[in-house]
Amino acid sequence: MVFIAYAVIYGLVFLTGICIGSFLNVLIYRIPLGISVSRGRSFCPGCGNTLQARDMVPLVSFLVLRGSCRFCGKKISYRYPLVESLGGVLAMMSVFFFWLTWQALLVFAVTCILLVIAFIDIDTQEIPDRLNIALAAAAVISVFLFPDITMISRIIGCFEVALPMLLMDFIIKDSFGGGDIKLCAACGFLLGWRAMLTGTFIGIITGGIYAIWLLAGRKKGRKEHFAFGPFLSLGMTVAVFAGTEIWYGYAGMFPL
């Protein structure tokens, strides 16, 4: 009976998550284009036809329509079901780590913002200020929901990565984007210094591997830029769930 109860709870959480993931797709598409996210019905980017309710059922519509628009037949990007699925996974992870609490809701909101940042940065190599402001607002709320992270730790976390990035950008022009710096400042205050270092390390390692792959495949030159936001977002997402634990686990390997 307990297993069935948990299965039902997590099933409902996943369904909620993919529905929110569908809205995240709207944000990813509309924010860079300056289109209102609260007005106007969803439409096909190819033909402009207004989508009906049956065309927007998360995951199901993509499968039923075989990944094509009902009106013009244009292929729908696999990104749409991917983002919806990630929304469901993030929702379940939030509940798994923090159960049905306000903490879980805040963590889910933060990871959703990071998901939107990642995909917008992939498309535009820019991180909209409004998303970093949303992260900063979540960081302020986290002071009350996560009192175990001390204010000193938060302040150090706010500057420990963002400030060196800012200084490096002054020395080497355009070495980091302003959006990346603001992202690190907001996440540092949210996470505290230990989890922030964990998230940054993951971002640097994954971003470095991707850069090596680009150079090896001659897809980018040494002086060309690529979107670093997705890798920072990945690192910060991991850090939100287990950044401090990873830090202590790593530090425990080298006892003084």
MODELLER restraints for C-alpha pairs under 7 A, 6 or more apart:
rsr = mdl.restraints
at = mdl.atoms
rsr.add(forms.Gaussian(group=physical.xy_distance, feature=features.Distance(at['CA:10:A'], at['CA:92:A']), mean=6.25, stdev=0.5))
rsr.add(forms.Gaussian(group=physical.xy_distance, feature=features.Distance(at['CA:13:A'], at['CA:91:A']), mean=6.18, stdev=0.5))
rsr.add(forms.Gaussian(group=physical.xy_distance, feature=features.Distance(at['CA:13:A'], at['CA:92:A']), mean=6.04, stdev=0.5))
rsr.add(forms.Gaussian(group=physical.xy_distance, feature=features.Distance(at['CA:14:A'], at['CA:88:A']), mean=4.30, stdev=0.5))
rsr.add(forms.Gaussian(group=physical.xy_distance, feature=features.Distance(at['CA:14:A'], at['CA:89:A']), mean=6.61, stdev=0.5))
rsr.add(forms.Gaussian(group=physical.xy_distance, feature=features.Distance(at['CA:14:A'], at['CA:91:A']), mean=6.22, stdev=0.5))
rsr.add(forms.Gaussian(group=physical.xy_distance, feature=features.Distance(at['CA:14:A'], at['CA:92:A']), mean=5.96, stdev=0.5))
rsr.add(forms.Gaussian(group=physical.xy_distance, feature=features.Distance(at['CA:15:A'], at['CA:88:A']), mean=6.44, stdev=0.5))
rsr.add(forms.Gaussian(group=physical.xy_distance, feature=features.Distance(at['CA:16:A'], at['CA:88:A']), mean=6.92, stdev=0.5))
rsr.add(forms.Gaussian(group=physical.xy_distance, feature=features.Distance(at['CA:17:A'], at['CA:87:A']), mean=4.68, stdev=0.5))
rsr.add(forms.Gaussian(group=physical.xy_distance, feature=features.Distance(at['CA:17:A'], at['CA:88:A']), mean=3.83, stdev=0.5))
rsr.add(forms.Gaussian(group=physical.xy_distance, feature=features.Distance(at['CA:17:A'], at['CA:91:A']), mean=5.20, stdev=0.5))
rsr.add(forms.Gaussian(group=physical.xy_distance, feature=features.Distance(at['CA:18:A'], at['CA:58:A']), mean=6.20, stdev=0.5))
rsr.add(forms.Gaussian(group=physical.xy_distance, feature=features.Distance(at['CA:18:A'], at['CA:84:A']), mean=4.49, stdev=0.5))
rsr.add(forms.Gaussian(group=physical.xy_distance, feature=features.Distance(at['CA:18:A'], at['CA:85:A']), mean=5.68, stdev=0.5))
rsr.add(forms.Gaussian(group=physical.xy_distance, feature=features.Distance(at['CA:18:A'], at['CA:87:A']), mean=5.03, stdev=0.5))
rsr.add(forms.Gaussian(group=physical.xy_distance, feature=features.Distance(at['CA:18:A'], at['CA:88:A']), mean=4.55, stdev=0.5))
rsr.add(forms.Gaussian(group=physical.xy_distance, feature=features.Distance(at['CA:19:A'], at['CA:58:A']), mean=6.05, stdev=0.5))
rsr.add(forms.Gaussian(group=physical.xy_distance, feature=features.Distance(at['CA:19:A'], at['CA:84:A']), mean=6.91, stdev=0.5))
rsr.add(forms.Gaussian(group=physical.xy_distance, feature=features.Distance(at['CA:20:A'], at['CA:87:A']), mean=6.46, stdev=0.5))
rsr.add(forms.Gaussian(group=physical.xy_distance, feature=features.Distance(at['CA:21:A'], at['CA:83:A']), mean=5.70, stdev=0.5))
rsr.add(forms.Gaussian(group=physical.xy_distance, feature=features.Distance(at['CA:21:A'], at['CA:84:A']), mean=4.04, stdev=0.5))
rsr.add(forms.Gaussian(group=physical.xy_distance, feature=features.Distance(at['CA:21:A'], at['CA:87:A']), mean=4.47, stdev=0.5))
rsr.add(forms.Gaussian(group=physical.xy_distance, feature=features.Distance(at['CA:22:A'], at['CA:58:A']), mean=6.17, stdev=0.5))
rsr.add(forms.Gaussian(group=physical.xy_distance, feature=features.Distance(at['CA:22:A'], at['CA:84:A']), mean=5.31, stdev=0.5))
rsr.add(forms.Gaussian(group=physical.xy_distance, feature=features.Distance(at['CA:24:A'], at['CA:116:A']), mean=6.44, stdev=0.5))
rsr.add(forms.Gaussian(group=physical.xy_distance, feature=features.Distance(at['CA:25:A'], at['CA:80:A']), mean=6.32, stdev=0.5))
rsr.add(forms.Gaussian(group=physical.xy_distance, feature=features.Distance(at['CA:25:A'], at['CA:83:A']), mean=6.73, stdev=0.5))
rsr.add(forms.Gaussian(group=physical.xy_distance, feature=features.Distance(at['CA:26:A'], at['CA:37:A']), mean=6.95, stdev=0.5))
rsr.add(forms.Gaussian(group=physical.xy_distance, feature=features.Distance(at['CA:27:A'], at['CA:37:A']), mean=6.43, stdev=0.5))
rsr.add(forms.Gaussian(group=physical.xy_distance, feature=features.Distance(at['CA:28:A'], at['CA:116:A']), mean=5.74, stdev=0.5))
rsr.add(forms.Gaussian(group=physical.xy_distance, feature=features.Distance(at['CA:28:A'], at['CA:119:A']), mean=6.60, stdev=0.5))
rsr.add(forms.Gaussian(group=physical.xy_distance, feature=features.Distance(at['CA:28:A'], at['CA:120:A']), mean=5.68, stdev=0.5))
rsr.add(forms.Gaussian(group=physical.xy_distance, feature=features.Distance(at['CA:30:A'], at['CA:36:A']), mean=6.86, stdev=0.5))
rsr.add(forms.Gaussian(group=physical.xy_distance, feature=features.Distance(at['CA:30:A'], at['CA:37:A']), mean=6.47, stdev=0.5))
rsr.add(forms.Gaussian(group=physical.xy_distance, feature=features.Distance(at['CA:41:A'], at['CA:50:A']), mean=6.58, stdev=0.5))
rsr.add(forms.Gaussian(group=physical.xy_distance, feature=features.Distance(at['CA:42:A'], at['CA:50:A']), mean=5.98, stdev=0.5))
rsr.add(forms.Gaussian(group=physical.xy_distance, feature=features.Distance(at['CA:42:A'], at['CA:51:A']), mean=5.73, stdev=0.5))
rsr.add(forms.Gaussian(group=physical.xy_distance, feature=features.Distance(at['CA:43:A'], at['CA:49:A']), mean=5.40, stdev=0.5))
rsr.add(forms.Gaussian(group=physical.xy_distance, feature=features.Distance(at['CA:43:A'], at['CA:50:A']), mean=4.28, stdev=0.5))
rsr.add(forms.Gaussian(group=physical.xy_distance, feature=features.Distance(at['CA:43:A'], at['CA:51:A']), mean=5.09, stdev=0.5))
rsr.add(forms.Gaussian(group=physical.xy_distance, feature=features.Distance(at['CA:44:A'], at['CA:50:A']), mean=6.62, stdev=0.5))
rsr.add(forms.Gaussian(group=physical.xy_distance, feature=features.Distance(at['CA:44:A'], at['CA:51:A']), mean=6.72, stdev=0.5))
rsr.add(forms.Gaussian(group=physical.xy_distance, feature=features.Distance(at['CA:46:A'], at['CA:74:A']), mean=6.64, stdev=0.5))
rsr.add(forms.Gaussian(group=physical.xy_distance, feature=features.Distance(at['CA:47:A'], at['CA:72:A']), mean=6.23, stdev=0.5))
rsr.add(forms.Gaussian(group=physical.xy_distance, feature=features.Distance(at['CA:54:A'], at['CA:61:A']), mean=6.76, stdev=0.5))
rsr.add(forms.Gaussian(group=physical.xy_distance, feature=features.Distance(at['CA:55:A'], at['CA:61:A']), mean=5.40, stdev=0.5))
rsr.add(forms.Gaussian(group=physical.xy_distance, feature=features.Distance(at['CA:58:A'], at['CA:84:A']), mean=6.58, stdev=0.5))
rsr.add(forms.Gaussian(group=physical.xy_distance, feature=features.Distance(at['CA:59:A'], at['CA:81:A']), mean=5.42, stdev=0.5))
rsr.add(forms.Gaussian(group=physical.xy_distance, feature=features.Distance(at['CA:59:A'], at['CA:84:A']), mean=6.98, stdev=0.5))
rsr.add(forms.Gaussian(group=physical.xy_distance, feature=features.Distance(at['CA:67:A'], at['CA:75:A']), mean=5.73, stdev=0.5))
rsr.add(forms.Gaussian(group=physical.xy_distance, feature=features.Distance(at['CA:67:A'], at['CA:76:A']), mean=5.05, stdev=0.5))
rsr.add(forms.Gaussian(group=physical.xy_distance, feature=features.Distance(at['CA:68:A'], at['CA:74:A']), mean=5.33, stdev=0.5))
rsr.add(forms.Gaussian(group=physical.xy_distance, feature=features.Distance(at['CA:68:A'], at['CA:75:A']), mean=4.30, stdev=0.5))
rsr.add(forms.Gaussian(group=physical.xy_distance, feature=features.Distance(at['CA:68:A'], at['CA:76:A']), mean=5.13, stdev=0.5))
rsr.add(forms.Gaussian(group=physical.xy_distance, feature=features.Distance(at['CA:69:A'], at['CA:75:A']), mean=6.44, stdev=0.5))
rsr.add(forms.Gaussian(group=physical.xy_distance, feature=features.Distance(at['CA:69:A'], at['CA:76:A']), mean=6.62, stdev=0.5))
rsr.add(forms.Gaussian(group=physical.xy_distance, feature=features.Distance(at['CA:90:A'], at['CA:108:A']), mean=6.42, stdev=0.5))
rsr.add(forms.Gaussian(group=physical.xy_distance, feature=features.Distance(at['CA:91:A'], at['CA:108:A']), mean=5.90, stdev=0.5))
rsr.add(forms.Gaussian(group=physical.xy_distance, feature=features.Distance(at['CA:94:A'], at['CA:104:A']), mean=4.97, stdev=0.5))
rsr.add(forms.Gaussian(group=physical.xy_distance, feature=features.Distance(at['CA:94:A'], at['CA:107:A']), mean=6.26, stdev=0.5))
rsr.add(forms.Gaussian(group=physical.xy_distance, feature=features.Distance(at['CA:94:A'], at['CA:108:A']), mean=5.74, stdev=0.5))
rsr.add(forms.Gaussian(group=physical.xy_distance, feature=features.Distance(at['CA:95:A'], at['CA:104:A']), mean=5.73, stdev=0.5))
rsr.add(forms.Gaussian(group=physical.xy_distance, feature=features.Distance(at['CA:97:A'], at['CA:241:A']), mean=6.93, stdev=0.5))
rsr.add(forms.Gaussian(group=physical.xy_distance, feature=features.Distance(at['CA:98:A'], at['CA:104:A']), mean=5.03, stdev=0.5))
rsr.add(forms.Gaussian(group=physical.xy_distance, feature=features.Distance(at['CA:103:A'], at['CA:145:A']), mean=6.04, stdev=0.5))
rsr.add(forms.Gaussian(group=physical.xy_distance, feature=features.Distance(at['CA:110:A'], at['CA:135:A']), mean=6.52, stdev=0.5))
rsr.add(forms.Gaussian(group=physical.xy_distance, feature=features.Distance(at['CA:110:A'], at['CA:138:A']), mean=6.84, stdev=0.5))
rsr.add(forms.Gaussian(group=physical.xy_distance, feature=features.Distance(at['CA:111:A'], at['CA:237:A']), mean=5.83, stdev=0.5))
rsr.add(forms.Gaussian(group=physical.xy_distance, feature=features.Distance(at['CA:113:A'], at['CA:131:A']), mean=6.68, stdev=0.5))
rsr.add(forms.Gaussian(group=physical.xy_distance, feature=features.Distance(at['CA:114:A'], at['CA:233:A']), mean=5.23, stdev=0.5))
rsr.add(forms.Gaussian(group=physical.xy_distance, feature=features.Distance(at['CA:115:A'], at['CA:233:A']), mean=6.92, stdev=0.5))
rsr.add(forms.Gaussian(group=physical.xy_distance, feature=features.Distance(at['CA:117:A'], at['CA:127:A']), mean=6.11, stdev=0.5))
rsr.add(forms.Gaussian(group=physical.xy_distance, feature=features.Distance(at['CA:117:A'], at['CA:229:A']), mean=6.96, stdev=0.5))
rsr.add(forms.Gaussian(group=physical.xy_distance, feature=features.Distance(at['CA:118:A'], at['CA:229:A']), mean=5.59, stdev=0.5))
rsr.add(forms.Gaussian(group=physical.xy_distance, feature=features.Distance(at['CA:118:A'], at['CA:230:A']), mean=4.00, stdev=0.5))
rsr.add(forms.Gaussian(group=physical.xy_distance, feature=features.Distance(at['CA:118:A'], at['CA:233:A']), mean=6.07, stdev=0.5))
rsr.add(forms.Gaussian(group=physical.xy_distance, feature=features.Distance(at['CA:119:A'], at['CA:230:A']), mean=6.93, stdev=0.5))
rsr.add(forms.Gaussian(group=physical.xy_distance, feature=features.Distance(at['CA:120:A'], at['CA:127:A']), mean=6.83, stdev=0.5))
rsr.add(forms.Gaussian(group=physical.xy_distance, feature=features.Distance(at['CA:121:A'], at['CA:127:A']), mean=5.69, stdev=0.5))
rsr.add(forms.Gaussian(group=physical.xy_distance, feature=features.Distance(at['CA:121:A'], at['CA:227:A']), mean=5.91, stdev=0.5))
rsr.add(forms.Gaussian(group=physical.xy_distance, feature=features.Distance(at['CA:121:A'], at['CA:229:A']), mean=5.97, stdev=0.5))
rsr.add(forms.Gaussian(group=physical.xy_distance, feature=features.Distance(at['CA:121:A'], at['CA:230:A']), mean=6.81, stdev=0.5))
rsr.add(forms.Gaussian(group=physical.xy_distance, feature=features.Distance(at['CA:122:A'], at['CA:227:A']), mean=5.76, stdev=0.5))
rsr.add(forms.Gaussian(group=physical.xy_distance, feature=features.Distance(at['CA:125:A'], at['CA:227:A']), mean=5.15, stdev=0.5))
rsr.add(forms.Gaussian(group=physical.xy_distance, feature=features.Distance(at['CA:126:A'], at['CA:179:A']), mean=6.61, stdev=0.5))
rsr.add(forms.Gaussian(group=physical.xy_distance, feature=features.Distance(at['CA:127:A'], at['CA:179:A']), mean=4.96, stdev=0.5))
rsr.add(forms.Gaussian(group=physical.xy_distance, feature=features.Distance(at['CA:129:A'], at['CA:179:A']), mean=6.98, stdev=0.5))
rsr.add(forms.Gaussian(group=physical.xy_distance, feature=features.Distance(at['CA:132:A'], at['CA:182:A']), mean=6.47, stdev=0.5))
rsr.add(forms.Gaussian(group=physical.xy_distance, feature=features.Distance(at['CA:132:A'], at['CA:183:A']), mean=5.75, stdev=0.5))
rsr.add(forms.Gaussian(group=physical.xy_distance, feature=features.Distance(at['CA:132:A'], at['CA:186:A']), mean=6.91, stdev=0.5))
rsr.add(forms.Gaussian(group=physical.xy_distance, feature=features.Distance(at['CA:135:A'], at['CA:186:A']), mean=5.99, stdev=0.5))
rsr.add(forms.Gaussian(group=physical.xy_distance, feature=features.Distance(at['CA:136:A'], at['CA:186:A']), mean=4.85, stdev=0.5))
rsr.add(forms.Gaussian(group=physical.xy_distance, feature=features.Distance(at['CA:139:A'], at['CA:186:A']), mean=6.61, stdev=0.5))
rsr.add(forms.Gaussian(group=physical.xy_distance, feature=features.Distance(at['CA:139:A'], at['CA:189:A']), mean=6.10, stdev=0.5))
rsr.add(forms.Gaussian(group=physical.xy_distance, feature=features.Distance(at['CA:139:A'], at['CA:190:A']), mean=4.25, stdev=0.5))
rsr.add(forms.Gaussian(group=physical.xy_distance, feature=features.Distance(at['CA:142:A'], at['CA:190:A']), mean=6.46, stdev=0.5))
rsr.add(forms.Gaussian(group=physical.xy_distance, feature=features.Distance(at['CA:149:A'], at['CA:192:A']), mean=6.26, stdev=0.5))
rsr.add(forms.Gaussian(group=physical.xy_distance, feature=features.Distance(at['CA:153:A'], at['CA:192:A']), mean=4.71, stdev=0.5))
rsr.add(forms.Gaussian(group=physical.xy_distance, feature=features.Distance(at['CA:153:A'], at['CA:193:A']), mean=5.31, stdev=0.5))
rsr.add(forms.Gaussian(group=physical.xy_distance, feature=features.Distance(at['CA:154:A'], at['CA:188:A']), mean=6.27, stdev=0.5))
rsr.add(forms.Gaussian(group=physical.xy_distance, feature=features.Distance(at['CA:154:A'], at['CA:189:A']), mean=4.27, stdev=0.5))
rsr.add(forms.Gaussian(group=physical.xy_distance, feature=features.Distance(at['CA:154:A'], at['CA:190:A']), mean=6.55, stdev=0.5))
rsr.add(forms.Gaussian(group=physical.xy_distance, feature=features.Distance(at['CA:154:A'], at['CA:191:A']), mean=6.66, stdev=0.5))
rsr.add(forms.Gaussian(group=physical.xy_distance, feature=features.Distance(at['CA:154:A'], at['CA:192:A']), mean=4.17, stdev=0.5))
rsr.add(forms.Gaussian(group=physical.xy_distance, feature=features.Distance(at['CA:154:A'], at['CA:193:A']), mean=6.29, stdev=0.5))
rsr.add(forms.Gaussian(group=physical.xy_distance, feature=features.Distance(at['CA:155:A'], at['CA:189:A']), mean=5.90, stdev=0.5))
rsr.add(forms.Gaussian(group=physical.xy_distance, feature=features.Distance(at['CA:156:A'], at['CA:193:A']), mean=5.76, stdev=0.5))
rsr.add(forms.Gaussian(group=physical.xy_distance, feature=features.Distance(at['CA:157:A'], at['CA:188:A']), mean=4.03, stdev=0.5))
rsr.add(forms.Gaussian(group=physical.xy_distance, feature=features.Distance(at['CA:157:A'], at['CA:189:A']), mean=5.51, stdev=0.5))
rsr.add(forms.Gaussian(group=physical.xy_distance, feature=features.Distance(at['CA:157:A'], at['CA:192:A']), mean=4.84, stdev=0.5))
rsr.add(forms.Gaussian(group=physical.xy_distance, feature=features.Distance(at['CA:157:A'], at['CA:193:A']), mean=3.87, stdev=0.5))
rsr.add(forms.Gaussian(group=physical.xy_distance, feature=features.Distance(at['CA:157:A'], at['CA:196:A']), mean=6.07, stdev=0.5))
rsr.add(forms.Gaussian(group=physical.xy_distance, feature=features.Distance(at['CA:158:A'], at['CA:184:A']), mean=6.99, stdev=0.5))
rsr.add(forms.Gaussian(group=physical.xy_distance, feature=features.Distance(at['CA:158:A'], at['CA:185:A']), mean=4.40, stdev=0.5))
rsr.add(forms.Gaussian(group=physical.xy_distance, feature=features.Distance(at['CA:158:A'], at['CA:186:A']), mean=6.41, stdev=0.5))
rsr.add(forms.Gaussian(group=physical.xy_distance, feature=features.Distance(at['CA:158:A'], at['CA:188:A']), mean=4.09, stdev=0.5))
rsr.add(forms.Gaussian(group=physical.xy_distance, feature=features.Distance(at['CA:158:A'], at['CA:189:A']), mean=4.62, stdev=0.5))
rsr.add(forms.Gaussian(group=physical.xy_distance, feature=features.Distance(at['CA:159:A'], at['CA:185:A']), mean=6.19, stdev=0.5))
rsr.add(forms.Gaussian(group=physical.xy_distance, feature=features.Distance(at['CA:161:A'], at['CA:184:A']), mean=6.44, stdev=0.5))
rsr.add(forms.Gaussian(group=physical.xy_distance, feature=features.Distance(at['CA:162:A'], at['CA:181:A']), mean=5.04, stdev=0.5))
rsr.add(forms.Gaussian(group=physical.xy_distance, feature=features.Distance(at['CA:162:A'], at['CA:184:A']), mean=5.35, stdev=0.5))
rsr.add(forms.Gaussian(group=physical.xy_distance, feature=features.Distance(at['CA:162:A'], at['CA:185:A']), mean=5.29, stdev=0.5))
rsr.add(forms.Gaussian(group=physical.xy_distance, feature=features.Distance(at['CA:165:A'], at['CA:176:A']), mean=6.64, stdev=0.5))
rsr.add(forms.Gaussian(group=physical.xy_distance, feature=features.Distance(at['CA:165:A'], at['CA:181:A']), mean=6.39, stdev=0.5))
rsr.add(forms.Gaussian(group=physical.xy_distance, feature=features.Distance(at['CA:166:A'], at['CA:181:A']), mean=6.66, stdev=0.5))
rsr.add(forms.Gaussian(group=physical.xy_distance, feature=features.Distance(at['CA:168:A'], at['CA:175:A']), mean=6.89, stdev=0.5))
rsr.add(forms.Gaussian(group=physical.xy_distance, feature=features.Distance(at['CA:169:A'], at['CA:175:A']), mean=5.17, stdev=0.5))
rsr.add(forms.Gaussian(group=physical.xy_distance, feature=features.Distance(at['CA:169:A'], at['CA:176:A']), mean=5.81, stdev=0.5))
rsr.add(forms.Gaussian(group=physical.xy_distance, feature=features.Distance(at['CA:180:A'], at['CA:229:A']), mean=6.17, stdev=0.5))
rsr.add(forms.Gaussian(group=physical.xy_distance, feature=features.Distance(at['CA:188:A'], at['CA:196:A']), mean=5.38, stdev=0.5))
rsr.add(forms.Gaussian(group=physical.xy_distance, feature=features.Distance(at['CA:191:A'], at['CA:240:A']), mean=6.74, stdev=0.5))
rsr.add(forms.Gaussian(group=physical.xy_distance, feature=features.Distance(at['CA:194:A'], at['CA:244:A']), mean=5.76, stdev=0.5))
rsr.add(forms.Gaussian(group=physical.xy_distance, feature=features.Distance(at['CA:194:A'], at['CA:247:A']), mean=6.30, stdev=0.5))
rsr.add(forms.Gaussian(group=physical.xy_distance, feature=features.Distance(at['CA:195:A'], at['CA:239:A']), mean=5.38, stdev=0.5))
rsr.add(forms.Gaussian(group=physical.xy_distance, feature=features.Distance(at['CA:195:A'], at['CA:243:A']), mean=4.13, stdev=0.5))
rsr.add(forms.Gaussian(group=physical.xy_distance, feature=features.Distance(at['CA:195:A'], at['CA:244:A']), mean=4.67, stdev=0.5))
rsr.add(forms.Gaussian(group=physical.xy_distance, feature=features.Distance(at['CA:195:A'], at['CA:247:A']), mean=6.74, stdev=0.5))
rsr.add(forms.Gaussian(group=physical.xy_distance, feature=features.Distance(at['CA:196:A'], at['CA:239:A']), mean=6.84, stdev=0.5))
rsr.add(forms.Gaussian(group=physical.xy_distance, feature=features.Distance(at['CA:198:A'], at['CA:239:A']), mean=6.24, stdev=0.5))
rsr.add(forms.Gaussian(group=physical.xy_distance, feature=features.Distance(at['CA:198:A'], at['CA:243:A']), mean=5.58, stdev=0.5))
rsr.add(forms.Gaussian(group=physical.xy_distance, feature=features.Distance(at['CA:198:A'], at['CA:247:A']), mean=6.19, stdev=0.5))
rsr.add(forms.Gaussian(group=physical.xy_distance, feature=features.Distance(at['CA:199:A'], at['CA:235:A']), mean=4.00, stdev=0.5))
rsr.add(forms.Gaussian(group=physical.xy_distance, feature=features.Distance(at['CA:199:A'], at['CA:236:A']), mean=4.61, stdev=0.5))
rsr.add(forms.Gaussian(group=physical.xy_distance, feature=features.Distance(at['CA:199:A'], at['CA:238:A']), mean=6.58, stdev=0.5))
rsr.add(forms.Gaussian(group=physical.xy_distance, feature=features.Distance(at['CA:199:A'], at['CA:239:A']), mean=5.00, stdev=0.5))
rsr.add(forms.Gaussian(group=physical.xy_distance, feature=features.Distance(at['CA:199:A'], at['CA:243:A']), mean=6.60, stdev=0.5))
rsr.add(forms.Gaussian(group=physical.xy_distance, feature=features.Distance(at['CA:200:A'], at['CA:232:A']), mean=6.43, stdev=0.5))
rsr.add(forms.Gaussian(group=physical.xy_distance, feature=features.Distance(at['CA:200:A'], at['CA:235:A']), mean=6.00, stdev=0.5))
rsr.add(forms.Gaussian(group=physical.xy_distance, feature=features.Distance(at['CA:202:A'], at['CA:235:A']), mean=4.83, stdev=0.5))
rsr.add(forms.Gaussian(group=physical.xy_distance, feature=features.Distance(at['CA:203:A'], at['CA:231:A']), mean=4.55, stdev=0.5))
rsr.add(forms.Gaussian(group=physical.xy_distance, feature=features.Distance(at['CA:203:A'], at['CA:232:A']), mean=4.51, stdev=0.5))
rsr.add(forms.Gaussian(group=physical.xy_distance, feature=features.Distance(at['CA:203:A'], at['CA:234:A']), mean=6.52, stdev=0.5))
rsr.add(forms.Gaussian(group=physical.xy_distance, feature=features.Distance(at['CA:203:A'], at['CA:235:A']), mean=4.76, stdev=0.5))
rsr.add(forms.Gaussian(group=physical.xy_distance, feature=features.Distance(at['CA:206:A'], at['CA:231:A']), mean=6.23, stdev=0.5))
rsr.add(forms.Gaussian(group=physical.xy_distance, feature=features.Distance(at['CA:207:A'], at['CA:228:A']), mean=6.55, stdev=0.5))
rsr.add(forms.Gaussian(group=physical.xy_distance, feature=features.Distance(at['CA:207:A'], at['CA:231:A']), mean=5.55, stdev=0.5))
rsr.add(forms.Gaussian(group=physical.xy_distance, feature=features.Distance(at['CA:214:A'], at['CA:220:A']), mean=5.49, stdev=0.5))
rsr.add(forms.Gaussian(group=physical.xy_distance, feature=features.Distance(at['CA:215:A'], at['CA:221:A']), mean=6.43, stdev=0.5))
